Amino acid sequence: MKKAVKQILILFFSALFIFGSANAVFALSTADAKEPIDVSKPCSLTLTYAIDGKKIEGLEIEAFLAASVTADFQYSMTGAFSAYSIEINGIRSQTEWDEVKDTVTAYIAADKIAPTDTQTTDKNGVVKFENLPVGIYYVRWTGNESVDPVYGFVPFLIAVPGL
């Protein structure tokens, strides 16, 4: 029983860490940004994939630059996504961000949009994306079932850098 509670807590805090930070970013409006950002500086994004404390090695993770951002945090869809009418400024709820994520997911599948970058998790379950342009990224696991067909990770949107 004690082990089950510990595993549930680990899973909860892992999910809170992964999705809580993304939720915090997107619960804010771009109008809430405190200072401008330097949009010419590249960014990095580091993620850890783990379940029940087990770091997952060998997962292929894709990052798609979905939206660019101005120095005063005004977003606009970019690249292959610029052809779509998706409003992403002024969003105030996680439900609205989930709708954007689902729409982006559908466009990637329908139009076979290529990722901006693809990386693989290391032995510590860590994946690093370096030299990324600032913006909003759609991040997903490709479903590499040769690693372990039991695991699955939900795609998400993340602002790089955050507000």
C-alpha positions in Angstrom: 0.0 0.0 0.0 2.8 2.4 1.0 4.6 1.7 -2.3 1.4 2.3 -4.3 0.9 5.7 -2.6 4.5 6.6 -3.3 4.1 5.7 -7.0 0.9 7.8 -7.3 2.6 10.8 -5.6 5.6 10.5 -7.9 3.4 10.3 -11.0 1.3 13.3 -9.7 4.3 15.5 -9.0 5.9 14.5 -12.3 2.7 15.4 -14.2 2.5 18.6 -12.1 6.1 19.5 -13.0 5.7 18.8 -16.7 2.2 20.1 -17.3 2.0 22.6 -14.3 4.7 24.8 -15.8 3.1 24.7 -19.2 -0.2 25.5 -17.6 1.2 28.4 -15.7 2.7 29.9 -18.8 -0.5 29.7 -20.7 -2.8 30.7 -17.9 -1.3 34.2 -18.4 -2.3 36.6 -21.1 0.5 38.1 -23.2 -0.6 41.4 -21.7 0.7 40.1 -18.4 4.3 40.1 -19.5 6.5 42.3 -17.3 9.3 43.2 -19.6 10.2 42.8 -23.3 12.2 39.8 -24.5 15.1 39.8 -27.0 13.6 37.8 -29.9 17.0 37.6 -31.6 18.5 35.4 -28.9 18.1 31.6 -29.4 16.6 29.6 -26.6 16.8 26.0 -25.3 14.3 23.6 -24.0 15.2 20.7 -21.7 12.6 18.1 -20.8 12.7 14.9 -18.7 10.6 11.9 -19.5 10.0 9.5 -16.6 7.2 7.2 -15.3 7.2 6.0 -11.7 10.7 7.4 -11.2 12.0 5.4 -14.2 13.8 7.6 -16.7 12.8 6.6 -20.2 15.7 6.4 -22.6 15.4 6.3 -26.4 12.1 8.3 -26.8 12.0 10.3 -30.0 10.6 13.7 -29.3 9.6 16.3 -31.9 9.3 20.0 -31.4 7.3 22.2 -33.9 7.6 26.0 -33.9 4.0 26.9 -34.1 4.0 30.6 -33.3 6.6 33.4 -33.3 6.6 36.1 -30.7 7.4 39.8 -30.7 9.5 41.5 -27.9 6.2 42.6 -26.2 4.8 39.0 -26.2 2.4 39.2 -29.1 2.2 35.8 -30.8 1.4 34.9 -34.4 1.2 31.5 -36.1 4.4 31.0 -38.2 5.9 28.8 -40.9 3.5 26.1 -42.1 1.1 27.2 -39.4 0.7 30.7 -40.7 -1.8 29.6 -43.3 -4.2 28.7 -40.5 -6.5 31.1 -38.7 -5.7 30.4 -35.0 -5.9 33.2 -32.5 -3.4 32.8 -29.7 -3.2 36.3 -28.1 -5.3 37.0 -25.0 -6.0 33.4 -24.1 -6.9 33.1 -20.4 -7.8 29.5 -19.8 -6.3 26.1 -20.1 -9.4 25.0 -22.0 -8.6 27.5 -24.7 -5.0 26.4 -24.9 -6.1 22.8 -25.1 -8.3 23.7 -28.1 -5.3 25.4 -29.8 -3.2 22.2 -29.1 -5.8 20.0 -30.6 -6.1 22.2 -33.7 -2.4 22.2 -34.2 -2.3 18.4 -33.7 -4.9 18.1 -36.5 -3.1 20.4 -38.9 0.2 18.5 -38.4 -1.5 15.2 -39.2 -3.6 16.5 -42.1 -0.8 18.5 -43.8 2.1 16.3 -42.7 4.0 19.2 -41.3 7.6 18.5 -40.5 9.0 19.2 -37.0 11.4 22.0 -36.4 13.7 19.6 -34.5 13.7 16.0 -33.4 15.8 14.7 -30.5 16.0 11.4 -28.5 16.0 11.1 -24.7 19.2 10.1 -23.1 19.8 7.5 -20.4 18.4 9.9 -17.9 15.2 10.5 -19.8 16.4 14.0 -20.8 15.9 15.5 -24.2 17.4 18.9 -25.1 16.5 21.2 -27.9 19.1 23.9 -28.5 19.3 27.1 -30.5 15.5 27.4 -30.9 13.9 30.6 -32.1 11.7 32.2 -29.5 8.0 31.3 -29.8 5.4 28.7 -28.9 6.3 25.0 -29.5 4.1 22.0 -29.9 6.1 19.1 -28.4 5.1 15.4 -28.9 6.5 11.9 -28.5 6.5 10.1 -31.8 5.3 6.9 -30.3 8.5 4.9 -30.7 7.1 1.6 -29.5 10.5 -0.2 -29.7 11.3 1.6 -26.4 8.3 0.4 -24.5 4.8 0.0 -26.0 3.2 0.6 -22.6 4.2 4.2 -22.1 2.6 7.2 -23.8 3.0 10.9 -23.3 0.5 13.7 -24.1 1.6 16.4 -26.5 1.7 19.9 -25.2 2.4 23.6 -26.1 5.1 25.6 -24.4 6.3 29.1 -24.7 10.1 29.5 -25.1 11.0 31.6 -23.2 8.1 31.7 -20.7 6.4 34.9 -19.6 
